[in-house]
Amino acid sequence: MPEQPEKWPRGAAWTLTHAHDAGQVAGIRCARCNVTRYYKPLELREVIGNVTIDGVRQKVRCQRCGGREWMSAQLFHRPVNRPTRTTSDALSKSDGRSG
């Protein structure tokens, strides 16, 4: 796993590139549909840019219901004993066009 700095500088944004370097996975959930999808940070970065996780939440839309207001996003480290299936083909921009 890549080495992390001992202390992250105060006020510095944790972007998708930093999340990839740290080996994290992005989980995006629609509370209305109760669906969670997992993405690699680099794949998200290609579609919506190098933004923070709050920026990801603001730019995504549920594939099932099409809503934005129910979306939540978080970055986490994948558990070693449980593989997480990522969804690279399901990425789409918030305006509905395929990525």
N, C-alpha and C positions, 0 to 999 in steps of 0.2 A: 504494500500500500504506500502511496506517495507520502512523503514527510510533510507535516503541517508546521507552520511557524509556531513558535512557543506562545506568542501572544499576538492576536490579530489587532491591527491598529484601530484605535477607537474612531468611529465614524466612517470607516471604509466599508463599502457595500460588498456583500457576499453574492457574487453573480453566478450564473450557470457555469462559466468557465472554472471558477474556483471550486464549485461543487463537483465538477468532473475530476479536477485534479485531486480532490480529497476522497474520491471514490464513492460519492453519494448518488442516490437515485431520487428522482422527483415523483411524488405521489400526488395525483390530481383527482379530486373527488367531487362528485355532484351529490349534495345532500338530498335533493329532491328525488333523484332516481336511485340513490344509494349504490352508485357505481364508482369504483376506484380504478384508475388506470395508472400504470407505472411507466415512466419514460427515462431514458438516459439524458442527462443534462445537455450533452452535445447535440443530440437530435432536436431537443427543444430550442436550443440556441440557433440552429439552422432555420427554424421556422419563424420564431418570434424575436430573435436577437438576444444579445448578451445582457439580460435584465436580471433583477433580483427575483426572489421567489414571490414577492408581493406583485411585481410586474407580471409574472406568469399568471397569477390568479386573475388579474385584471384583463388579460388578453385572451384567455381561453373561454370556450363555450362547450357545453355538454353536447356530445354527439347524439345522445338519445332524445332529450327534450328540447335542446337548442337554447336553454337558458344560461345566463351568466351570473345572476344574482345568488345562485346556490353553490357556486364553485368555491373550493378551497384547495390550497396547494401547500405542500411541505417537502422539505429535503430531509433525507435520513440516510443512514448507513445501512446497507442491505445486510440482513442477518446471514452469518456464515453457513448455518445449517439449513437454511431455507432459500432456495433460488427464487428470485423474483423475475417473472416473465415481463419483459418490457414490450410496449406496443409501439413499434416504430411506424407501421403502415397506417395507423389510425390517427396520426397527427394531421391536424388541419388548422388553418388560420382562423381567427375569430370571425372573419367576415364570410366564412363558408367555403372559401376556395381551398382546394387540395394543396398540400405543401410539398 
